[in-house]
């Protein structure tokens, strides 16, 4: 499982020109799921995202607070292309990406794990063509893997 985590000032996701998820200060999480993943990996990465200390304190100290510490918001967008293998040829291969049924189940489980922390958690729409907008804060971007 892979999460591309971006600290944002705001972010939104649209499907068919309609906003389906929108947050202010917080995290945009692009989630990729491999066919070998399970709830164990989803729970581990959800906890990592919640507790990763990447926000500054009001007195300007760097990287001392987590999204939970400041009560920020989270937007989760499924992105199977995080498992696109571009090492050979000119066309990405997706042999390692989970099938849609497993990916959707683990995507929903991941979101549920985040929501247990009583934060605002918005989502994109699974398997939809989405347009994601963000204002990256920093910029701060991390790739997390289970």
C-alpha positions as CSV (number, residue, x, y, z in Angstrom):
1,X,0.0,0.0,0.0
2,X,1.3,3.5,-0.9
3,X,0.1,6.9,0.3
4,X,1.3,10.1,-1.4
5,X,0.7,12.5,1.5
6,X,0.6,16.2,0.8
7,X,0.2,18.9,3.4
8,X,-2.3,21.4,2.0
9,X,-3.8,24.7,2.7
10,X,-6.9,23.5,0.8
11,X,-7.9,20.7,-1.6
12,X,-10.9,19.5,-3.5
13,X,-11.9,16.8,-5.8
14,X,-14.5,17.0,-8.6
15,X,-16.4,14.4,-10.5
16,X,-18.4,15.5,-13.6
17,X,-17.8,19.1,-12.5
18,X,-19.4,18.5,-9.1
19,X,-17.3,18.9,-5.9
20,X,-17.5,15.5,-4.1
21,X,-14.9,16.3,-1.4
22,X,-13.3,19.4,-0.1
23,X,-11.1,20.4,2.8
24,X,-9.2,23.4,4.3
25,X,-5.9,23.0,6.1
26,X,-4.8,19.4,6.4
27,X,-3.7,16.4,4.3
28,X,-4.4,15.3,0.8
29,X,-3.8,11.5,0.7
30,X,-3.5,9.8,-2.6
31,X,-4.0,6.1,-1.9
32,X,-2.6,3.2,-4.0
33,X,-3.4,-0.4,-3.1
34,X,-1.5,-3.5,-4.2
35,X,-2.9,-6.9,-4.8
36,X,-0.9,-8.2,-1.8
37,X,-2.4,-5.6,0.6
38,X,-4.7,-6.4,3.5
39,X,-6.4,-4.5,6.4
40,X,-3.2,-4.8,8.3
41,X,-1.4,-2.4,5.8
42,X,-4.4,-0.1,5.7
43,X,-4.6,0.2,9.5
44,X,-0.8,0.8,9.7
45,X,-0.8,3.6,7.1
46,X,-3.9,5.3,8.5
47,X,-2.2,5.5,11.9
48,X,1.0,6.7,10.3
49,X,-0.9,9.5,8.5
50,X,-2.8,10.5,11.6
51,X,0.3,10.8,13.8
52,X,3.0,12.0,11.4
53,X,4.3,15.2,12.9
54,X,4.6,17.6,9.9
55,X,2.7,20.7,11.0
56,X,4.3,23.7,12.6
57,X,3.3,24.9,16.0
58,X,1.9,28.4,16.4
59,X,5.3,29.7,17.7
60,X,6.9,28.5,14.4
61,X,8.6,25.3,15.6
62,X,8.9,23.0,12.6
63,X,7.3,19.6,12.4
64,X,6.0,19.2,15.9
65,X,2.3,18.6,15.4
66,X,0.3,16.0,13.6
67,X,-3.0,16.4,11.7
68,X,-4.8,15.1,14.8
69,X,-3.0,17.5,17.2
70,X,-4.3,20.5,15.2
71,X,-7.7,19.1,14.3
72,X,-7.0,19.5,10.6
73,X,-8.9,17.8,7.8
74,X,-8.1,15.0,5.5
75,X,-9.1,14.3,1.8
76,X,-8.5,10.7,0.6
77,X,-8.4,10.0,-3.2
78,X,-7.9,6.5,-4.6
79,X,-5.1,6.4,-7.1
80,X,-4.2,3.1,-8.6
81,X,-1.5,4.7,-10.8
82,X,0.7,4.8,-7.7
83,X,1.4,1.2,-8.7
84,X,2.2,1.9,-12.3
85,X,5.5,0.3,-13.2
86,X,7.4,2.5,-15.7
87,X,10.7,0.6,-15.7
88,X,10.2,-1.2,-19.0
89,X,8.9,0.1,-22.3
90,X,6.8,3.2,-22.7
91,X,3.6,2.1,-21.2
92,X,3.1,1.7,-17.4
93,X,2.3,-1.8,-16.2
94,X,-0.2,-2.3,-13.4
95,X,0.5,-6.0,-12.5
96,X,1.0,-5.1,-8.8
97,X,-2.2,-3.0,-8.4
98,X,-5.1,-4.6,-6.6
99,X,-8.3,-5.5,-8.5
100,X,-11.2,-3.1,-8.1
101,X,-13.1,-5.2,-5.6
102,X,-10.1,-5.6,-3.2
103,X,-9.0,-2.0,-3.8
104,X,-12.4,-0.5,-3.0
105,X,-12.8,-2.6,0.2
106,X,-9.4,-1.6,1.5
107,X,-9.9,2.1,0.4
108,X,-13.2,2.1,2.5
109,X,-11.4,0.4,5.4
110,X,-8.6,3.0,5.3
111,X,-11.1,5.8,5.4
112,X,-12.9,4.2,8.3
113,X,-9.7,3.9,10.2
114,X,-9.0,7.7,9.7
115,X,-12.6,8.6,10.8
116,X,-12.2,6.8,14.1
117,X,-9.9,9.6,15.1
118,X,-12.9,12.1,15.0
119,X,-11.4,14.2,12.2
120,X,-13.2,15.6,9.2
121,X,-12.4,13.1,6.4
122,X,-13.6,13.7,2.9
123,X,-13.2,11.4,-0.1
124,X,-13.1,11.3,-3.8
125,X,-15.2,8.8,-5.7
126,X,-13.7,5.3,-6.2
127,X,-13.0,4.4,-9.9
128,X,-14.3,7.8,-11.2
129,X,-12.4,10.2,-13.4
130,X,-11.5,13.0,-10.9
131,X,-10.0,16.4,-11.0
132,X,-8.0,17.1,-7.9
133,X,-7.1,20.7,-6.9
134,X,-4.7,21.6,-4.1
135,X,-2.6,24.3,-2.6
136,X,0.4,22.4,-1.3
137,X,1.6,24.0,1.9
138,X,5.4,24.1,2.0
139,X,5.5,22.3,-0.3
140,X,5.5,19.2,1.9
141,X,5.0,15.9,0.2
142,X,5.9,12.4,1.5
143,X,5.6,8.9,0.0
144,X,4.6,6.4,2.7
145,X,4.6,2.6,2.1
146,X,3.5,-0.3,4.2
